[in-house]
Amino acid sequence: MIGAKVIEHRGIIKEVNQYKLKVNLANTSSCAGCHAKAACNVSDVDQKVIEVLKVDEKQYQVGQSVNVSFEESLGFKALFWGYLFPFLLVLSTLFILFSFTSNEAFSGLGALAVLVPYYFGLLLLRKYFSQTFIFRLKN
């Protein structure tokens, strides 16, 4: 983790509970100049609410301004699992089904249908992904 590039965003605490903070990230002008904005969902919308684990005993309050950080390498990993791998899965399924059936309609529907179990699998693995993709408070 030493030397890892970090993406930072400024946010306002929306909700506080015992283990997590819900932070409202507002799109700022700094997103326009960021080199990772193409891979960052935060730059796509005006406001985004994320969960941040509380790792210290510091008292946080609703409305408090905080800096939230995320490792850039994890952003590309999320991009892979959310967009690139499903695209490759659909494309390969399309070609495989078409080579066996020579039916374009069946191949196209089958290729799209393969996304249902894929995203259901991601849903089942959400605990793993929530432990992998972690936002941190930067002091």
Phi, psi and omega in degrees: 000348177288130179082004179288139178285141185235137174261130182240145175221147176267138180214172179238132181293127181259326183209144180233130169228190189296322187247339187226158171241141170258121185244131178267113180265127179257138177292126182244172180293340179293338177295329183295327182263001183283135181286343182258013185296335180291333182259006187248121179290339181295326182282349182279335184235162180289318180222142182220135178256126179235161176258136179235129178288138174275122180248351179237171182269007179300143180273124177250150181230151178300134181094350180287140179272132180223160173257132180245136181236156181211134180292132182300322180298327177289331177296320178289328175295319177295320177299320179297308184289332182271330187232308188290310180298315177299324177298313179296324178296314179296315181297313180293321178297319178301311181292320180294312180296321179293325179292331179274324188253334186058024178247112184295317182296313179297318180296317180294315178293322178295321179294321177288324181293335180293342179289333181299306178293331179297308181289333173294321175297320176297323178297318178293331180265015184297330178294318176299313182293326179291335176275338180276313183263094187245129170272141181236151173278133179256125182270000000 
